[in-house]
């Protein structure tokens, strides 16, 4: 199951409140402004700053 397009439209980066986009591998959400990747686990985006990886 993939992340729903409507969900992506309403999600925002918890750090800067900016737009996020799905990675090409569909394994995370990227905030270009903060250079952070939020993981997706069991089809659920983990939108916690502490869980994000720097890119």
C-alpha distance matrix in Angstrom:
0.0 3.8 6.8 8.7 11.9 14.1 13.1 14.0 17.2 18.4 17.6 20.6 22.0 23.6 26.5 27.7 25.7 25.0 22.1 19.1 16.9 13.8 15.1 15.3 13.5 10.6 11.7 13.7 15.4 18.9 22.0 24.6 27.4 27.1 25.8 23.2 19.6 17.6 15.1 11.4 11.4 8.9 6.5 9.9 12.4 15.7 18.2 21.3 24.0 25.1 21.7 21.6 22.9 25.6 25.0
3.8 0.0 3.8 6.2 8.9 11.6 10.6 10.7 14.0 15.6 14.8 17.6 19.0 21.0 23.8 24.7 22.7 21.6 18.6 15.6 13.2 10.2 11.9 12.2 11.1 7.8 9.6 11.0 12.2 15.6 18.6 21.1 24.0 23.9 22.7 20.3 16.9 15.2 13.2 9.9 11.1 9.8 6.5 9.3 10.6 14.3 16.2 19.6 22.0 23.4 20.2 19.5 20.7 23.0 22.2
6.8 3.8 0.0 3.8 6.5 8.6 7.0 7.2 10.6 11.9 11.0 14.0 15.7 17.7 20.6 21.3 19.1 18.3 15.3 12.6 10.8 8.5 11.2 12.5 12.1 8.4 9.8 9.9 10.0 13.5 16.0 18.8 21.3 21.3 20.6 18.2 15.1 13.1 11.9 8.9 10.8 10.4 6.5 7.7 8.3 12.1 13.4 17.0 19.4 21.2 18.4 17.5 19.2 21.4 20.9
8.7 6.2 3.8 0.0 3.8 5.4 5.2 6.5 8.9 10.4 10.8 14.2 16.7 18.7 21.9 22.1 19.4 18.5 15.5 13.5 12.0 10.6 13.8 15.0 15.2 11.6 13.5 13.2 12.5 15.6 17.6 20.2 22.5 23.0 22.7 20.6 17.9 15.9 15.3 12.4 14.3 13.5 9.7 10.4 10.9 14.7 15.4 19.1 21.5 23.8 21.2 20.4 22.2 24.2 23.7
11.9 8.9 6.5 3.8 0.0 3.8 5.4 5.1 6.3 9.0 10.1 13.2 15.9 18.5 21.3 20.9 18.1 16.7 13.3 11.9 10.3 9.8 13.3 14.5 15.7 12.4 14.8 14.0 12.5 14.9 16.4 18.5 20.8 21.8 21.7 20.1 17.9 16.6 16.7 14.5 17.0 16.7 12.9 13.3 12.8 16.4 16.4 20.1 22.0 24.7 22.5 21.0 22.7 24.1 23.2
14.1 11.6 8.6 5.4 3.8 0.0 3.8 5.4 5.1 6.7 8.9 12.3 15.6 17.7 20.8 20.3 17.0 16.2 13.4 12.8 12.2 12.5 16.2 17.9 19.0 15.5 17.4 16.1 14.2 16.5 17.4 19.8 21.5 22.5 22.9 21.3 19.5 17.7 18.2 16.0 18.3 18.0 14.3 13.9 13.4 16.7 16.2 19.9 22.0 24.9 23.0 21.9 24.1 25.5 25.1
13.1 10.6 7.0 5.2 5.4 3.8 0.0 3.8 5.4 5.4 6.2 9.9 12.9 14.6 17.9 18.0 14.9 14.6 12.1 11.0 11.0 11.1 14.8 17.0 17.7 14.0 15.2 13.5 11.7 14.4 15.3 18.2 19.8 20.2 20.7 18.6 16.7 14.5 15.0 12.9 15.2 15.2 11.7 10.6 9.9 13.0 12.5 16.3 18.6 21.3 19.5 18.6 21.0 22.8 22.7
14.0 10.7 7.2 6.5 5.1 5.4 3.8 0.0 3.8 5.5 5.3 8.1 10.8 13.4 16.2 15.9 13.2 12.1 9.1 7.6 7.3 7.9 11.7 14.1 15.3 12.0 13.4 11.4 9.0 11.1 12.1 14.7 16.5 17.3 17.6 15.9 14.1 12.6 13.6 12.2 15.2 15.9 12.4 11.5 9.7 12.7 11.9 15.6 17.3 20.2 18.4 16.8 18.8 20.1 19.7
17.2 14.0 10.6 8.9 6.3 5.1 5.4 3.8 0.0 3.8 5.8 8.2 11.6 14.2 16.8 15.8 12.6 11.3 8.5 8.7 9.1 10.8 14.6 16.8 18.5 15.4 17.0 14.8 12.0 13.3 13.3 15.5 16.8 18.1 19.0 17.8 16.7 15.5 17.0 15.9 18.8 19.6 16.0 14.9 13.1 15.8 14.3 17.8 19.2 22.5 21.1 19.4 21.4 22.3 21.8
18.4 15.6 11.9 10.4 9.0 6.7 5.4 5.5 3.8 0.0 3.8 6.5 10.2 11.9 15.0 14.3 10.7 10.7 9.0 9.5 11.1 12.9 16.6 19.3 20.6 17.3 18.2 15.6 12.7 14.2 13.7 16.4 17.1 17.9 19.3 17.8 16.9 15.1 16.8 15.9 18.6 19.4 16.2 14.2 12.4 14.5 12.5 15.8 17.5 20.8 19.8 18.6 21.2 22.3 22.5
17.6 14.8 11.0 10.8 10.1 8.9 6.2 5.3 5.8 3.8 0.0 3.8 7.0 8.8 11.9 11.9 8.8 9.0 7.5 7.2 9.3 10.9 14.3 17.4 18.4 15.2 15.5 12.6 9.6 11.2 10.8 14.0 14.7 14.9 16.2 14.3 13.4 11.5 13.4 12.9 15.8 17.2 14.3 12.0 9.4 11.1 8.9 12.2 13.8 17.1 16.1 14.8 17.5 18.7 19.2
20.6 17.6 14.0 14.2 13.2 12.3 9.9 8.1 8.2 6.5 3.8 0.0 3.8 6.1 8.7 8.1 5.2 5.5 5.3 5.9 9.2 11.7 14.6 18.0 19.3 16.6 16.5 13.1 9.7 9.9 8.4 11.5 11.4 11.6 13.5 12.0 12.1 10.9 13.7 14.3 17.3 19.4 16.9 14.4 11.2 11.8 8.7 11.3 11.9 15.5 15.1 13.4 15.9 16.6 17.2
22.0 19.0 15.7 16.7 15.9 15.6 12.9 10.8 11.6 10.2 7.0 3.8 0.0 3.8 5.4 5.7 4.7 5.3 6.3 6.2 9.7 12.1 14.1 17.8 18.9 16.6 15.9 12.2 8.9 8.4 6.3 9.6 9.2 8.4 10.5 8.8 9.6 8.8 12.2 13.7 16.8 19.5 17.5 14.9 11.2 10.8 7.4 9.1 8.7 12.4 12.4 10.3 12.8 13.3 14.3
23.6 21.0 17.7 18.7 18.5 17.7 14.6 13.4 14.2 11.9 8.8 6.1 3.8 0.0 3.8 6.0 5.4 8.0 9.9 9.9 13.3 15.2 17.2 20.9 21.5 19.2 17.9 14.3 11.6 11.4 9.6 12.8 11.7 10.1 12.5 10.5 11.5 9.9 13.1 14.8 17.3 20.0 18.5 15.3 11.9 10.5 6.7 7.1 6.8 10.5 11.4 10.3 13.4 14.3 16.1
26.5 23.8 20.6 21.9 21.3 20.8 17.9 16.2 16.8 15.0 11.9 8.7 5.4 3.8 0.0 3.8 5.9 8.0 10.8 11.2 14.6 16.8 18.2 21.9 22.7 20.9 19.5 15.8 13.1 11.9 9.2 11.7 9.7 7.6 10.7 9.4 11.6 11.1 14.7 17.0 19.6 22.7 21.4 18.4 14.8 13.0 9.5 8.8 6.7 10.3 11.9 10.3 12.8 12.7 14.7
27.7 24.7 21.3 22.1 20.9 20.3 18.0 15.9 15.8 14.3 11.9 8.1 5.7 6.0 3.8 0.0 3.8 5.3 8.8 10.3 14.0 16.9 18.5 22.0 23.4 21.7 20.9 17.1 13.9 12.1 8.8 10.4 7.8 7.2 10.7 10.6 13.1 13.2 16.9 19.1 22.0 24.9 23.1 20.4 16.7 15.7 12.1 12.3 10.4 13.9 15.3 13.1 15.1 14.3 15.6
25.7 22.7 19.1 19.4 18.1 17.0 14.9 13.2 12.6 10.7 8.8 5.2 4.7 5.4 5.9 3.8 0.0 3.8 6.9 9.0 12.8 15.7 18.0 21.5 23.0 20.8 20.4 16.7 13.3 12.3 9.3 11.5 9.7 9.9 13.0 12.4 13.9 13.4 16.8 18.2 21.2 23.7 21.5 18.8 15.3 15.0 11.3 12.5 11.7 15.5 16.3 14.4 16.8 16.6 17.6
25.0 21.6 18.3 18.5 16.7 16.2 14.6 12.1 11.3 10.7 9.0 5.5 5.3 8.0 8.0 5.3 3.8 0.0 3.8 6.6 10.2 13.6 15.8 19.0 21.0 19.1 19.2 15.6 11.9 10.3 7.1 8.6 7.3 8.7 11.3 11.4 12.9 13.2 16.6 18.0 21.4 23.9 21.4 19.2 15.7 15.9 12.6 14.3 13.3 17.1 17.3 14.8 16.5 15.9 16.0
22.1 18.6 15.3 15.5 13.3 13.4 12.1 9.1 8.5 9.0 7.5 5.3 6.3 9.9 10.8 8.8 6.9 3.8 0.0 3.8 6.9 10.5 13.0 16.0 18.2 16.2 16.9 13.6 9.8 8.6 6.5 8.0 8.4 10.2 11.7 11.6 12.2 12.4 15.4 16.3 19.9 22.1 19.2 17.5 14.2 15.3 12.6 15.1 14.7 18.3 17.8 15.1 16.5 16.2 15.8
19.1 15.6 12.6 13.5 11.9 12.8 11.0 7.6 8.7 9.5 7.2 5.9 6.2 9.9 11.2 10.3 9.0 6.6 3.8 0.0 3.8 7.0 9.5 12.7 14.6 12.6 13.1 9.8 6.1 5.3 4.7 7.2 9.0 10.0 10.3 9.5 9.1 9.3 12.0 12.9 16.5 18.8 16.1 14.7 11.4 12.7 10.7 13.4 13.3 16.6 15.4 12.6 13.9 14.1 13.4
16.9 13.2 10.8 12.0 10.3 12.2 11.0 7.3 9.1 11.1 9.3 9.2 9.7 13.3 14.6 14.0 12.8 10.2 6.9 3.8 0.0 3.8 6.5 9.3 11.5 9.6 11.0 8.5 5.4 5.3 6.8 8.4 11.3 12.4 11.7 10.9 9.5 10.0 11.8 12.1 15.8 17.8 14.9 14.4 11.5 13.6 12.6 15.6 15.8 18.6 16.7 13.9 14.6 14.9 13.5
13.8 10.2 8.5 10.6 9.8 12.5 11.1 7.9 10.8 12.9 10.9 11.7 12.1 15.2 16.8 16.9 15.7 13.6 10.5 7.0 3.8 0.0 3.8 6.5 8.1 5.9 7.7 6.0 4.6 6.3 9.3 11.0 14.3 14.7 13.3 11.9 9.3 9.5 10.0 9.6 13.3 15.0 12.1 12.4 10.2 12.7 12.8 15.8 16.5 18.8 16.2 13.8 14.2 15.2 13.7
15.1 11.9 11.2 13.8 13.3 16.2 14.8 11.7 14.6 16.6 14.3 14.6 14.1 17.2 18.2 18.5 18.0 15.8 13.0 9.5 6.5 3.8 0.0 3.8 5.3 4.9 6.4 5.6 5.8 6.5 10.0 11.1 14.7 14.8 12.5 11.3 8.5 9.7 9.7 10.1 13.5 15.5 13.4 14.1 11.9 13.9 14.4 16.9 17.1 18.9 16.1 13.4 12.8 13.6 11.6
15.3 12.2 12.5 15.0 14.5 17.9 17.0 14.1 16.8 19.3 17.4 18.0 17.8 20.9 21.9 22.0 21.5 19.0 16.0 12.7 9.3 6.5 3.8 0.0 3.8 5.4 7.9 8.7 9.5 10.1 13.4 13.8 17.6 18.1 15.4 14.7 12.0 13.3 12.8 12.6 15.6 17.1 15.0 16.5 15.0 17.2 18.0 20.5 20.8 22.3 19.4 16.8 15.8 16.4 13.9
13.5 11.1 12.1 15.2 15.7 19.0 17.7 15.3 18.5 20.6 18.4 19.3 18.9 21.5 22.7 23.4 23.0 21.0 18.2 14.6 11.5 8.1 5.3 3.8 0.0 3.8 5.4 7.7 10.0 11.4 15.1 16.1 19.7 19.5 16.8 15.3 12.0 12.8 11.2 10.7 13.0 14.4 12.9 14.9 13.9 15.9 17.5 19.9 20.5 21.4 18.1 16.1 15.1 16.4 14.4
10.6 7.8 8.4 11.6 12.4 15.5 14.0 12.0 15.4 17.3 15.2 16.6 16.6 19.2 20.9 21.7 20.8 19.1 16.2 12.6 9.6 5.9 4.9 5.4 3.8 0.0 3.8 5.7 7.8 10.3 14.0 15.7 19.1 18.9 16.7 14.8 11.3 11.1 9.4 8.0 10.7 11.8 9.6 11.5 10.7 13.2 14.9 17.6 18.8 20.1 16.7 15.0 14.9 16.8 15.3
11.7 9.6 9.8 13.5 14.8 17.4 15.2 13.4 17.0 18.2 15.5 16.5 15.9 17.9 19.5 20.9 20.4 19.2 16.9 13.1 11.0 7.7 6.4 7.9 5.4 3.8 0.0 3.8 7.3 9.9 13.6 15.7 18.8 17.8 15.6 13.1 9.3 8.7 6.3 5.4 7.9 9.9 8.8 10.1 9.1 10.8 12.9 15.2 16.4 17.1 13.6 12.2 12.1 14.5 13.7
13.7 11.0 9.9 13.2 14.0 16.1 13.5 11.4 14.8 15.6 12.6 13.1 12.2 14.3 15.8 17.1 16.7 15.6 13.6 9.8 8.5 6.0 5.6 8.7 7.7 5.7 3.8 0.0 3.8 6.6 10.1 12.6 15.4 14.3 12.5 9.8 6.1 5.3 4.3 4.9 8.5 11.2 9.7 9.6 7.2 8.6 9.9 12.2 13.1 14.4 11.2 9.3 9.8 12.0 11.5
15.4 12.2 10.0 12.5 12.5 14.2 11.7 9.0 12.0 12.7 9.6 9.7 8.9 11.6 13.1 13.9 13.3 11.9 9.8 6.1 5.4 4.6 5.8 9.5 10.0 7.8 7.3 3.8 0.0 3.8 6.9 9.8 12.4 11.8 10.6 8.2 5.5 5.0 6.4 7.4 11.1 13.7 11.6 10.7 7.5 9.0 8.7 11.4 12.0 14.2 11.8 9.3 10.3 11.7 11.2
18.9 15.6 13.5 15.6 14.9 16.5 14.4 11.1 13.3 14.2 11.2 9.9 8.4 11.4 11.9 12.1 12.3 10.3 8.6 5.3 5.3 6.3 6.5 10.1 11.4 10.3 9.9 6.6 3.8 0.0 3.8 6.1 9.0 8.6 7.2 5.8 4.4 6.3 8.9 10.8 14.5 17.3 15.4 14.4 11.0 11.6 10.5 12.5 11.9 14.3 12.6 9.2 9.4 9.6 8.6
22.0 18.6 16.0 17.6 16.4 17.4 15.3 12.1 13.3 13.7 10.8 8.4 6.3 9.6 9.2 8.8 9.3 7.1 6.5 4.7 6.8 9.3 10.0 13.4 15.1 14.0 13.6 10.1 6.9 3.8 0.0 3.8 5.5 5.6 5.7 5.4 6.5 8.2 11.6 13.7 17.3 20.2 18.2 16.7 13.0 13.1 10.9 12.5 11.2 14.2 13.4 10.0 10.6 9.9 9.4
24.6 21.1 18.8 20.2 18.5 19.8 18.2 14.7 15.5 16.4 14.0 11.5 9.6 12.8 11.7 10.4 11.5 8.6 8.0 7.2 8.4 11.0 11.1 13.8 16.1 15.7 15.7 12.6 9.8 6.1 3.8 0.0 3.8 5.7 5.0 7.1 8.8 11.4 14.6 16.8 20.4 23.4 21.3 20.1 16.5 16.8 14.7 16.0 14.2 16.9 16.4 12.7 12.3 10.5 9.0
27.4 24.0 21.3 22.5 20.8 21.5 19.8 16.5 16.8 17.1 14.7 11.4 9.2 11.7 9.7 7.8 9.7 7.3 8.4 9.0 11.3 14.3 14.7 17.6 19.7 19.1 18.8 15.4 12.4 9.0 5.5 3.8 0.0 3.8 5.6 8.1 10.9 13.1 16.6 19.1 22.6 25.7 23.7 22.0 18.3 18.0 15.3 16.0 13.7 16.7 16.9 13.5 13.5 11.4 10.8
27.1 23.9 21.3 23.0 21.8 22.5 20.2 17.3 18.1 17.9 14.9 11.6 8.4 10.1 7.6 7.2 9.9 8.7 10.2 10.0 12.4 14.7 14.8 18.1 19.5 18.9 17.8 14.3 11.8 8.6 5.6 5.7 3.8 0.0 3.8 5.4 8.9 11.0 14.6 17.6 20.8 24.1 22.7 20.7 16.9 15.9 13.2 13.2 10.4 13.1 13.7 10.3 10.4 8.4 8.9
25.8 22.7 20.6 22.7 21.7 22.9 20.7 17.6 19.0 19.3 16.2 13.5 10.5 12.5 10.7 10.7 13.0 11.3 11.7 10.3 11.7 13.3 12.5 15.4 16.8 16.7 15.6 12.5 10.6 7.2 5.7 5.0 5.6 3.8 0.0 3.8 7.0 10.1 13.2 16.3 19.6 23.0 21.7 20.2 16.6 15.8 14.0 14.1 11.6 13.6 13.3 9.6 8.5 5.9 5.3
23.2 20.3 18.2 20.6 20.1 21.3 18.6 15.9 17.8 17.8 14.3 12.0 8.8 10.5 9.4 10.6 12.4 11.4 11.6 9.5 10.9 11.9 11.3 14.7 15.3 14.8 13.1 9.8 8.2 5.8 5.4 7.1 8.1 5.4 3.8 0.0 3.8 6.5 9.7 13.0 16.0 19.5 18.5 16.9 13.2 12.1 10.6 10.7 8.5 10.4 9.7 5.9 5.5 4.7 5.6
19.6 16.9 15.1 17.9 17.9 19.5 16.7 14.1 16.7 16.9 13.4 12.1 9.6 11.5 11.6 13.1 13.9 12.9 12.2 9.1 9.5 9.3 8.5 12.0 12.0 11.3 9.3 6.1 5.5 4.4 6.5 8.8 10.9 8.9 7.0 3.8 0.0 3.8 6.3 9.5 12.6 16.1 15.1 13.8 10.5 9.9 9.4 10.3 9.3 10.9 8.8 5.3 5.1 6.3 6.6
17.6 15.2 13.1 15.9 16.6 17.7 14.5 12.6 15.5 15.1 11.5 10.9 8.8 9.9 11.1 13.2 13.4 13.2 12.4 9.3 10.0 9.5 9.7 13.3 12.8 11.1 8.7 5.3 5.0 6.3 8.2 11.4 13.1 11.0 10.1 6.5 3.8 0.0 3.8 6.8 9.8 13.2 12.3 10.5 7.0 6.1 6.0 7.4 7.8 9.4 6.8 4.6 6.6 9.1 10.2
15.1 13.2 11.9 15.3 16.7 18.2 15.0 13.6 17.0 16.8 13.4 13.7 12.2 13.1 14.7 16.9 16.8 16.6 15.4 12.0 11.8 10.0 9.7 12.8 11.2 9.4 6.3 4.3 6.4 8.9 11.6 14.6 16.6 14.6 13.2 9.7 6.3 3.8 0.0 3.8 6.3 9.9 9.6 8.5 6.1 5.6 7.7 9.1 10.5 11.0 7.4 6.7 8.0 11.3 12.1
11.4 9.9 8.9 12.4 14.5 16.0 12.9 12.2 15.9 15.9 12.9 14.3 13.7 14.8 17.0 19.1 18.2 18.0 16.3 12.9 12.1 9.6 10.1 12.6 10.7 8.0 5.4 4.9 7.4 10.8 13.7 16.8 19.1 17.6 16.3 13.0 9.5 6.8 3.8 0.0 3.8 6.7 5.8 5.3 4.3 5.8 8.7 11.1 13.2 13.9 10.4 10.3 11.8 14.9 15.4
11.4 11.1 10.8 14.3 17.0 18.3 15.2 15.2 18.8 18.6 15.8 17.3 16.8 17.3 19.6 22.0 21.2 21.4 19.9 16.5 15.8 13.3 13.5 15.6 13.0 10.7 7.9 8.5 11.1 14.5 17.3 20.4 22.6 20.8 19.6 16.0 12.6 9.8 6.3 3.8 0.0 3.8 5.3 5.3 6.4 7.0 10.7 12.3 15.0 14.8 11.3 12.3 13.8 17.3 18.2
8.9 9.8 10.4 13.5 16.7 18.0 15.2 15.9 19.6 19.4 17.2 19.4 19.5 20.0 22.7 24.9 23.7 23.9 22.1 18.8 17.8 15.0 15.5 17.1 14.4 11.8 9.9 11.2 13.7 17.3 20.2 23.4 25.7 24.1 23.0 19.5 16.1 13.2 9.9 6.7 3.8 0.0 3.8 5.5 8.4 9.9 13.4 15.4 18.4 18.3 14.9 16.0 17.6 21.1 21.7
6.5 6.5 6.5 9.7 12.9 14.3 11.7 12.4 16.0 16.2 14.3 16.9 17.5 18.5 21.4 23.1 21.5 21.4 19.2 16.1 14.9 12.1 13.4 15.0 12.9 9.6 8.8 9.7 11.6 15.4 18.2 21.3 23.7 22.7 21.7 18.5 15.1 12.3 9.6 5.8 5.3 3.8 0.0 3.8 6.6 9.5 12.4 15.2 18.1 18.8 15.5 15.9 17.6 20.7 21.0
9.9 9.3 7.7 10.4 13.3 13.9 10.6 11.5 14.9 14.2 12.0 14.4 14.9 15.3 18.4 20.4 18.8 19.2 17.5 14.7 14.4 12.4 14.1 16.5 14.9 11.5 10.1 9.6 10.7 14.4 16.7 20.1 22.0 20.7 20.2 16.9 13.8 10.5 8.5 5.3 5.3 5.5 3.8 0.0 3.8 6.3 9.1 11.9 15.1 16.0 13.1 13.8 16.2 19.4 20.2
12.4 10.6 8.3 10.9 12.8 13.4 9.9 9.7 13.1 12.4 9.4 11.2 11.2 11.9 14.8 16.7 15.3 15.7 14.2 11.4 11.5 10.2 11.9 15.0 13.9 10.7 9.1 7.2 7.5 11.0 13.0 16.5 18.3 16.9 16.6 13.2 10.5 7.0 6.1 4.3 6.4 8.4 6.6 3.8 0.0 3.8 5.9 9.0 11.8 13.3 10.6 10.6 13.2 16.1 17.0
15.7 14.3 12.1 14.7 16.4 16.7 13.0 12.7 15.8 14.5 11.1 11.8 10.8 10.5 13.0 15.7 15.0 15.9 15.3 12.7 13.6 12.7 13.9 17.2 15.9 13.2 10.8 8.6 9.0 11.6 13.1 16.8 18.0 15.9 15.8 12.1 9.9 6.1 5.6 5.8 7.0 9.9 9.5 6.3 3.8 0.0 3.8 5.7 8.8 9.8 7.2 8.2 11.3 14.5 16.1
18.2 16.2 13.4 15.4 16.4 16.2 12.5 11.9 14.3 12.5 8.9 8.7 7.4 6.7 9.5 12.1 11.3 12.6 12.6 10.7 12.6 12.8 14.4 18.0 17.5 14.9 12.9 9.9 8.7 10.5 10.9 14.7 15.3 13.2 14.0 10.6 9.4 6.0 7.7 8.7 10.7 13.4 12.4 9.1 5.9 3.8 0.0 3.8 6.5 8.8 7.5 7.6 11.2 13.7 15.5
21.3 19.6 17.0 19.1 20.1 19.9 16.3 15.6 17.8 15.8 12.2 11.3 9.1 7.1 8.8 12.3 12.5 14.3 15.1 13.4 15.6 15.8 16.9 20.5 19.9 17.6 15.2 12.2 11.4 12.5 12.5 16.0 16.0 13.2 14.1 10.7 10.3 7.4 9.1 11.1 12.3 15.4 15.2 11.9 9.0 5.7 3.8 0.0 3.8 5.4 5.3 6.6 10.4 12.8 15.5
24.0 22.0 19.4 21.5 22.0 22.0 18.6 17.3 19.2 17.5 13.8 11.9 8.7 6.8 6.7 10.4 11.7 13.3 14.7 13.3 15.8 16.5 17.1 20.8 20.5 18.8 16.4 13.1 12.0 11.9 11.2 14.2 13.7 10.4 11.6 8.5 9.3 7.8 10.5 13.2 15.0 18.4 18.1 15.1 11.8 8.8 6.5 3.8 0.0 3.8 5.4 5.3 8.6 10.3 13.3
25.1 23.4 21.2 23.8 24.7 24.9 21.3 20.2 22.5 20.8 17.1 15.5 12.4 10.5 10.3 13.9 15.5 17.1 18.3 16.6 18.6 18.8 18.9 22.3 21.4 20.1 17.1 14.4 14.2 14.3 14.2 16.9 16.7 13.1 13.6 10.4 10.9 9.4 11.0 13.9 14.8 18.3 18.8 16.0 13.3 9.8 8.8 5.4 3.8 0.0 3.8 5.7 8.4 10.6 14.0
21.7 20.2 18.4 21.2 22.5 23.0 19.5 18.4 21.1 19.8 16.1 15.1 12.4 11.4 11.9 15.3 16.3 17.3 17.8 15.4 16.7 16.2 16.1 19.4 18.1 16.7 13.6 11.2 11.8 12.6 13.4 16.4 16.9 13.7 13.3 9.7 8.8 6.8 7.4 10.4 11.3 14.9 15.5 13.1 10.6 7.2 7.5 5.3 5.4 3.8 0.0 3.8 6.7 9.9 12.9
21.6 19.5 17.5 20.4 21.0 21.9 18.6 16.8 19.4 18.6 14.8 13.4 10.3 10.3 10.3 13.1 14.4 14.8 15.1 12.6 13.9 13.8 13.4 16.8 16.1 15.0 12.2 9.3 9.3 9.2 10.0 12.7 13.5 10.3 9.6 5.9 5.3 4.6 6.7 10.3 12.3 16.0 15.9 13.8 10.6 8.2 7.6 6.6 5.3 5.7 3.8 0.0 3.8 6.7 9.4
22.9 20.7 19.2 22.2 22.7 24.1 21.0 18.8 21.4 21.2 17.5 15.9 12.8 13.4 12.8 15.1 16.8 16.5 16.5 13.9 14.6 14.2 12.8 15.8 15.1 14.9 12.1 9.8 10.3 9.4 10.6 12.3 13.5 10.4 8.5 5.5 5.1 6.6 8.0 11.8 13.8 17.6 17.6 16.2 13.2 11.3 11.2 10.4 8.6 8.4 6.7 3.8 0.0 3.8 6.4
25.6 23.0 21.4 24.2 24.1 25.5 22.8 20.1 22.3 22.3 18.7 16.6 13.3 14.3 12.7 14.3 16.6 15.9 16.2 14.1 14.9 15.2 13.6 16.4 16.4 16.8 14.5 12.0 11.7 9.6 9.9 10.5 11.4 8.4 5.9 4.7 6.3 9.1 11.3 14.9 17.3 21.1 20.7 19.4 16.1 14.5 13.7 12.8 10.3 10.6 9.9 6.7 3.8 0.0 3.8
25.0 22.2 20.9 23.7 23.2 25.1 22.7 19.7 21.8 22.5 19.2 17.2 14.3 16.1 14.7 15.6 17.6 16.0 15.8 13.4 13.5 13.7 11.6 13.9 14.4 15.3 13.7 11.5 11.2 8.6 9.4 9.0 10.8 8.9 5.3 5.6 6.6 10.2 12.1 15.4 18.2 21.7 21.0 20.2 17.0 16.1 15.5 15.5 13.3 14.0 12.9 9.4 6.4 3.8 0.0
